[in-house]
Amino acid sequence: MAVLDSINGLWTRHATRGAALLAIAIVIFSFLWSFPNRNQSLISLLERLSFDVQMQVMRNFFPRPAKVEPVLIGMDEASEDVFEEPLAMWHAHLGNTLRALAAVKPAVVGVDIQLPPKSFDKIIPGLDRALLTALLEVKKTTPLVVAHTVDRAGFIAPIHKPFLRVLGDETFAIDKIVEDPDRVARRFSETGVVNTGTFPVFAAEIARKAGRQSAEGLIDFSVGGLIRYLPIQQVLAWQEANNVDELKRQFAGKVVLIGTVARTQDRWKLPVGLSDWERGSADGGEQDLDTKQPGVTIHYQVLRNLLGDGLLTPLPGVWQWVIYALLLAFVFLPSDRRTYMFAFIVAPAAFLVLSVTLITVNWYIPALSFTAVLWVAVGVGAVADGMQTLAEKNRFKQSFSGSVSPAVLQEMLAGNLSAGISAKTAEICVVFSDIRGFTGISESLSPEAVTSLLTRYFDRMVDSVHRFDGTMDKFMGDGMMVLFGAPRSLANPCESAVRCGFDMVEQLRKLNEEFAAEGLPPVEIGIGINYGKVVVGNIGSTERHNYSAIGDAVNVASRIEGLTKRLGSPIVMTEQVRAELSEGFEMIDFGEQALRGHSPMRLWGVKAVAP
């Protein structure tokens, strides 16, 4: 506690305290920003989580249609059942699909399928030519982009050289997907670095050939609904039936992607599920979707962005730092209900609303990380205020513990009892006790012995009072006044008071045994107990006052204490007290007794108290 007092003494100087709190908040923020490294820090994790949550909220509650929807031709598990050849030898099927597209002139054709790494002509003669001529046919009539597959290590997969030579470098773009440290694809870059250099990325090249500029940024997964596809076998069926009208309706003037949509190939983790065909049931929601999606769906969503309003632009770093600094300044605010209401309810809601609004205009803010930094600042301030309050309470206890009853002190510390003049009406039990014949005892002993005797006596009596949750009102020479039920409320103040009185008598019996062994005279006491309405609170002058009770109930308790000797009972109580007691007391009925300055009252004594 001495350490807390020392800290409190330093921090009460506001400038020093404020600078120290800000420094602590900055240290904590720096730790959260950089440990164990920037990409794996808690702030980075929250930034990524913030993005995912915002995308899910937007898709579930604020869906927006895409301005341009590409068309996806998919190779699925059913395709593998229809075509007899293994996937690596689907040259003819892919070639016929490309010829069908060439006939209706799409805006751009993007082939997200790895071209053969070698020739298969020795197995099926003319297989390479079937695919190569179809690719050239499309290239003559329609802008064509072919994906050059890149593995996660950054190496380009080999392609049979005739395809590279005939199609030319301008036809190829790398199938490069940017992953965050948690292996989730959220970002897009128009170029990618591989083992042989830097090349344009597949979706960026398609957008460029469609007449749109690409850029770098975050992929807006909130745009567009679930992605659907046309099975490649359906396209081939239209071609075989010479259904040109349907082919034109589906593909003419549109951006067309061809890729695999099978569950076993080319899977990447996204913040949300996009593939309509992977729902558990026809009426299943997006929440039923696995976030591991076919790679072609990422290109599809990027094209929705690039062909529409663009990618999301993160808030520039300098502005993020400005906001972080402003949020850290909340460490200076007092730790009260308004601050907590703002930090834990208003601010998170405001950040969410702001982030959703900004997404609609292609800006993104990390709402969760902003909220976390605000909580760090408020948390540091709360801990500091708590330490200061604890130190002040400790100092307060040390200053007043010997001056007021523990019950009064606890009410003062809890803020339920004001420091100035204040009072209220309450029903409480009042106890008066006094040593009988104390004048004779004091005359037979030295002043030092009298003081020692009284101290030992009051120690035992006060211990009993506190044990039964009573409040010491005052000491009056060899007497004392005790309150039960104020300032601390009790379930049954009268029962607590009577049990306390009985315990005081028992403690005095033990103390008298000690006095006898020491050659000191025995002590006898009388205890008067009454229950009724009183005025209770801080009573006195503005400069000097103490917690006490005044009223007729107090006067009666004092009067009946004076009758204990005549009635031959150490404890005497009024009928009002007895009426509040349970059945665990053996009572003595003294009948009506005259009281000085008061009308007669029925009084009772107590012989035994049940445990």
Secondary structure, DSSP 8 states (H G I E B T S, - for coil): -HHHHHHHHHHTSHHHHHHHHHHHHHHHHHHHHHSS-GGGSHHHHHHHHHHHHHHHHHHHHS-B--SS--EEEEE-HHHHHH--S-GGG-HHHHHHHHHHHHHH--SEEEEES---SS--TTTSTTHHHHHHHHHHHHHHHS-EEEEEEB-TTS-B----HHHHHHH-GGGEEEE--B--TTSB--EE-SEEEETTEEEEBHHHHHHHHTT-----EE--TTBS--B--EEHHHHHHHHHTT-HHHHHHHHTTSEEEEEE--TTSSEEE-SS--BGGGSSSTT--GGGS-SEEEHHHHHHHHHHHHTTT--BEE--HHHHHHHHHHHHGGGGS--SHHHHHIIIIIHHHHHHHHHHHHHTTTEE--HHHHHHHHHHHHHHHHHHHHHHHHHHHHHHHHHHTTTS-HHHHHHHHTT-S-SSSEEEEEEEEEEEEEEETHHHHHHHS-HHHHHHHHHHHHHHHHHHHHHTT-EEEEEETTEEEEEESSSS--S-HHHHHHHHHHHHHHHHHHHHHHHHHTT----EEEEEEEEEEEEEEEEE-SSSEEEEEESHHHHHHHHHHTTHHHHT-SEEEEHHHHTT--S-EEEEEEEEEEETTEEEEEEEEEEEE--
